[in-house]
Amino acid sequence: DPRTCQPIPPAWRTVSVVDGTCVEANTVTTAAAVRGTAALAWLRELGVPARLVAADRRVITVGAWPVAGG
């Protein structure tokens, strides 16, 4: 966590997003990881497609992220 210089709580194993550039996508994924579970509402507000894998391996998609088999 850049705010505290400490490791973040393990809410997400991975966060993937689609954004305009790689730099923007990296910024959003890092911020989502730091926000923990609050990232879901924040990502919805941003309107970016996202796929998050929770610490317990649940997969959560946000926005227009394609669904498996769809």
C-alpha positions as MATLAB code, in Angstrom:
seq = 'DPRTCQPIPPAWRTVSVVDGTCVEANTVTTAAAVRGTAALAWLRELGVPARLVAADRRVITVGAWPVAGG';
ca = [
       0.000    0.000    0.000;
       1.715    3.215   -1.123;
      -0.085    5.133    1.622;
       1.449    3.081    4.426;
       4.466    1.350    2.784;
       3.027   -1.912    4.143;
       1.754   -4.986    2.274;
      -1.897   -4.768    1.304;
      -4.469   -7.126    2.866;
      -4.987  -10.036    0.459;
      -8.474   -9.216   -0.856;
      -7.548   -9.989   -4.491;
      -5.239  -12.589   -6.007;
      -5.380  -10.747   -9.343;
      -7.026   -7.684  -10.838;
      -7.277   -7.225  -14.614;
      -8.824   -4.256  -16.425;
      -9.185   -2.880  -19.915;
      -8.314    0.782  -20.239;
      -7.037    3.223  -22.847;
      -3.322    2.511  -22.353;
      -1.173    0.030  -20.477;
      -0.147    2.784  -18.064;
      -3.801    3.601  -17.307;
      -4.653   -0.082  -16.853;
      -1.682   -0.576  -14.523;
      -2.697    2.458  -12.480;
      -6.284    1.207  -12.126;
      -5.282   -2.340  -11.200;
      -2.841   -1.121   -8.559;
      -5.433    1.232   -7.082;
      -8.045   -1.549   -7.093;
      -5.693   -3.890   -5.247;
      -5.018   -1.234   -2.614;
      -8.737   -0.460   -2.221;
      -9.535   -4.092   -1.416;
     -13.224   -4.997   -1.583;
     -14.153   -1.308   -1.956;
     -12.619   -1.559   -5.429;
     -15.768   -3.171   -6.837;
     -17.922   -0.069   -6.435;
     -15.044    2.164   -7.533;
     -14.462    0.149  -10.731;
     -18.192    0.237  -11.515;
     -18.126    4.010  -11.058;
     -15.144    4.296  -13.430;
     -16.955    2.156  -15.982;
     -13.907    0.050  -16.872;
     -14.286   -3.647  -17.673;
     -12.569   -5.642  -14.932;
     -12.002   -9.201  -13.739;
     -10.993   -9.760  -10.133;
     -10.027  -13.042   -8.535;
     -10.642  -12.971   -4.801;
      -8.305  -14.465   -2.213;
     -10.715  -17.430   -1.987;
     -10.524  -17.792   -5.828;
     -14.021  -16.467   -6.586;
     -14.067  -14.672   -9.932;
     -15.920  -11.362  -10.073;
     -16.408   -9.366  -13.262;
     -17.345   -5.717  -13.555;
     -18.629   -3.774  -16.520;
     -18.345   -5.243  -19.990;
     -15.782   -7.909  -19.127;
     -16.657  -10.974  -21.232;
     -18.118  -13.939  -19.367;
     -16.765  -17.453  -19.882;
     -18.762  -19.466  -22.382;
     -20.701  -16.379  -23.426;
];
